[in-house]
Amino acid sequence: MAAATTSTTTTRTHDFAVIGGGLVGSAIAYGLRNSAESIAVLDEGDVALRASRGNFGLVWLQSKGYGMGAYSRWTLGSTRQWPRFAAQLLEETGVDVALEQKGGLTPLMGDYETEARLAWMQKLMAQPGVEPYEWKLLDHHQAADFVPGLGRDVTAAIWTPHDGIVNPLKLLRALHTVFHHSGVSYLPHHGVEKIEQVGGVFEMTTAKGTVRARKIVLASGLRNGALGEQVGLHLPMAPQRGQIIVLERTRPLDAMPMVTLRQNDEGSWLVGDSQEDAGYADHVTTLPVLATLADRAVRTLPALKEVRAVRAWSALRVRAQDGFPVYEQSGSHPGAFIATCHSGVTLAAAHAMTLAPMIAAGALPPELAPFSTRRFHVQTT
Ligand SMILES: Cc1cc2nc3c(=O)[nH]c(=O)nc-3n(C[C@H](O)[C@H](O)[C@H](O)COP(=O)(O)OP(=O)(O)OC[C@H]3O[C@@H](n4cnc5c(N)ncnc54)[C@H](O)[C@@H]3O)c2cc1C
């Protein structure tokens, strides 16, 4: 992590304060950096829930947007922006975020899984608002061309050329390195307790004093529900726990990343994709879930049977109740924006290169209307 700047209360009023220094807040602050003279990123301490440090690092399009075509289109846009975003970060910071975007697979085991997934993808692609993109159902042999040593239990796979991976910790580091170089004030231990808008300026009460800004972006992950209430944005959150196993390093296997299994740029492997409704219990791994993940990984790539697990963790996915992103400017507190999403790695490029300029311009365009919190408050009678 980049060097931190500590802070005490000052009379200074920032142009922007971004609340939350995870991947969502950091990507937005990165995108705002050339549009404002003074930006502060307020972050909590090490006790915070931080999905950005516990995720799987996929840049993933397939499977996004079932039930909301606009989300598929938004994700496709981000996957297209990723190569330029990664190149820009490398140039500005020297940090290679290890983007590899040569396609991705969802491995399927047996007819039931295959038929269900195929029908699901077909429905997803037929929705209004979805921009068509290339995808295919592959049989075992076609999938094995992308994954040497693919297990016989994988009878089929869904493939798109748009999917890929990055190293999410390097991504976070690169973004924070830019803060350091570009004068963005990163303020750790500044958990925001209270937000008030006084005469057009937002005053944020933190344990380290009051921070003021003319505009704010709420990007505090799962805390966005509670903070949103303070600026008139009612966002029901629904955390979802994911557990991940890390395997020791091996030589590069040149296997296309899969939604449940990927090799990192330094050779280790991640096994994942469990989804549990476990409230806010993030520091818990459970043997039945880890055993299921491990079993499926070995059936997917039998050579992994010889590879040792070195650690496991769990983290909470930042999800609004329906699982789709939320972007909105408050009607009651103009100048307060909110950004929450379940795929902050995938969408980092869109947040930095598309959303941040919109926020800097002071208004979100109609194309982002589907992502407003209004969808949670539709009357049913
Ligand atoms: C197991 C797992 C696997 C995942 N895999 C992928 C994947 O493969 N691809 C993908 O795209 N996404 C993935 N995700 C999702 C991705 O990690 C999240 O969407 C992303 O990290 C969310 O970032 P965030 O900044 O919104 O939240 P967080 O990372 O939770 O950050 C929130 C930040 O806000 C700060 N904060 C909280 N409250 C306050 C406050 N009151 N004041 C100031 N600061 C505050 C915290 O300190 C924290 O730094 C995964 C998530 C999990 C859990």
The ligand as an SDF file (V2000), in Angstrom:
LIG
                    3D

 53 58  0  0  0  0  0  0  0  0999 V2000
  -14.7080  -13.7470   -2.2150 C   0  0  0  0  0  0  0  0  0  0  0  0
  -14.8580  -12.6140   -3.1940 C   0  0  0  0  0  0  0  0  0  0  0  0
  -14.5120  -12.7850   -4.5270 C   0  0  0  0  0  0  0  0  0  0  0  0
  -14.6680  -11.7460   -5.4280 C   0  0  0  0  0  0  0  0  0  0  0  0
  -14.2400  -11.9190   -6.7060 N   0  0  0  0  0  0  0  0  0  0  0  0
  -14.3410  -10.9040   -7.5970 C   0  0  0  0  0  0  0  0  0  0  0  0
  -13.8620  -11.0520   -8.9140 C   0  0  0  0  0  0  0  0  0  0  0  0
  -13.3110  -12.0850   -9.2820 O   0  0  0  0  0  0  0  0  0  0  0  0
  -14.0270  -10.0040   -9.7770 N   0  0  0  0  0  0  0  0  0  0  0  0
  -14.6420   -8.8490   -9.4120 C   0  0  0  0  0  0  0  0  0  0  0  0
  -14.8000   -7.9690  -10.2470 O   0  0  0  0  0  0  0  0  0  0  0  0
  -15.0600   -8.6680   -8.1540 N   0  0  0  0  0  0  0  0  0  0  0  0
  -14.9260   -9.6630   -7.2400 C   0  0  0  0  0  0  0  0  0  0  0  0
  -15.3380   -9.4920   -5.9580 N   0  0  0  0  0  0  0  0  0  0  0  0
  -15.9770   -8.2420   -5.6080 C   0  0  0  0  0  0  0  0  0  0  0  0
  -15.0100   -7.1050   -5.3630 C   0  0  0  0  0  0  0  0  0  0  0  0
  -13.9840   -7.5280   -4.5000 O   0  0  0  0  0  0  0  0  0  0  0  0
  -15.7980   -5.9500   -4.7690 C   0  0  0  0  0  0  0  0  0  0  0  0
  -16.8210   -5.5570   -5.6640 O   0  0  0  0  0  0  0  0  0  0  0  0
  -14.9550   -4.7360   -4.5050 C   0  0  0  0  0  0  0  0  0  0  0  0
  -13.8020   -5.0680   -3.7930 O   0  0  0  0  0  0  0  0  0  0  0  0
  -15.7810   -3.7300   -3.7470 C   0  0  0  0  0  0  0  0  0  0  0  0
  -14.9610   -2.6500   -3.4720 O   0  0  0  0  0  0  0  0  0  0  0  0
  -15.4530   -1.5000   -2.5210 P   0  0  0  0  0  0  0  0  0  0  0  0
  -14.4110   -0.4630   -2.6020 O   0  0  0  0  0  0  0  0  0  0  0  0
  -16.8590   -1.1330   -2.8560 O   0  0  0  0  0  0  0  0  0  0  0  0
  -15.5580   -2.1830   -1.0940 O   0  0  0  0  0  0  0  0  0  0  0  0
  -14.4300   -2.5900   -0.0180 P   0  0  0  0  0  0  0  0  0  0  0  0
  -13.2870   -3.2540   -0.6320 O   0  0  0  0  0  0  0  0  0  0  0  0
  -15.1550   -3.3240    1.0610 O   0  0  0  0  0  0  0  0  0  0  0  0
  -13.9130   -1.2240    0.5040 O   0  0  0  0  0  0  0  0  0  0  0  0
  -14.7130   -0.3710    1.2690 C   0  0  0  0  0  0  0  0  0  0  0  0
  -13.7730    0.6080    1.9030 C   0  0  0  0  0  0  0  0  0  0  0  0
  -14.5580    1.5630    2.5770 O   0  0  0  0  0  0  0  0  0  0  0  0
  -13.9620    1.8340    3.8210 C   0  0  0  0  0  0  0  0  0  0  0  0
  -15.0200    2.2750    4.7380 N   0  0  0  0  0  0  0  0  0  0  0  0
  -16.0510    1.5730    5.2420 C   0  0  0  0  0  0  0  0  0  0  0  0
  -16.8090    2.3320    6.0290 N   0  0  0  0  0  0  0  0  0  0  0  0
  -16.2540    3.5460    6.0290 C   0  0  0  0  0  0  0  0  0  0  0  0
  -16.5760    4.7700    6.6440 C   0  0  0  0  0  0  0  0  0  0  0  0
  -17.6460    4.8870    7.4370 N   0  0  0  0  0  0  0  0  0  0  0  0
  -15.7700    5.8440    6.4280 N   0  0  0  0  0  0  0  0  0  0  0  0
  -14.6690    5.7460    5.6300 C   0  0  0  0  0  0  0  0  0  0  0  0
  -14.3280    4.6060    5.0030 N   0  0  0  0  0  0  0  0  0  0  0  0
  -15.1110    3.5350    5.2070 C   0  0  0  0  0  0  0  0  0  0  0  0
  -13.2880    0.5450    4.2470 C   0  0  0  0  0  0  0  0  0  0  0  0
  -12.1940    0.8320    5.0780 O   0  0  0  0  0  0  0  0  0  0  0  0
  -12.8440   -0.0430    2.9330 C   0  0  0  0  0  0  0  0  0  0  0  0
  -11.5170    0.3070    2.6110 O   0  0  0  0  0  0  0  0  0  0  0  0
  -15.1920  -10.5070   -5.0160 C   0  0  0  0  0  0  0  0  0  0  0  0
  -15.5220  -10.3280   -3.6700 C   0  0  0  0  0  0  0  0  0  0  0  0
  -15.3490  -11.3640   -2.7640 C   0  0  0  0  0  0  0  0  0  0  0  0
  -15.6950  -11.1060   -1.3480 C   0  0  0  0  0  0  0  0  0  0  0  0
  1  2  1  0
  2  3  1  0
  2 52  2  0
  3  4  2  0
  4  5  1  0
  4 50  1  0
  5  6  2  0
  6  7  1  0
  6 13  1  0
  7  8  2  0
  7  9  1  0
  9 10  1  0
 10 11  2  0
 10 12  1  0
 12 13  2  0
 13 14  1  0
 14 15  1  0
 14 50  1  0
 15 16  1  0
 16 17  1  0
 16 18  1  0
 18 19  1  0
 18 20  1  0
 20 21  1  0
 20 22  1  0
 22 23  1  0
 23 24  1  0
 24 25  2  0
 24 26  1  0
 24 27  1  0
 27 28  1  0
 28 29  2  0
 28 30  1  0
 28 31  1  0
 31 32  1  0
 32 33  1  0
 33 34  1  0
 33 48  1  0
 34 35  1  0
 35 36  1  0
 35 46  1  0
 36 37  1  0
 36 45  1  0
 37 38  2  0
 38 39  1  0
 39 40  1  0
 39 45  2  0
 40 41  1  0
 40 42  2  0
 42 43  1  0
 43 44  2  0
 44 45  1  0
 46 47  1  0
 46 48  1  0
 48 49  1  0
 50 51  2  0
 51 52  1  0
 52 53  1  0
M  END
$$$$
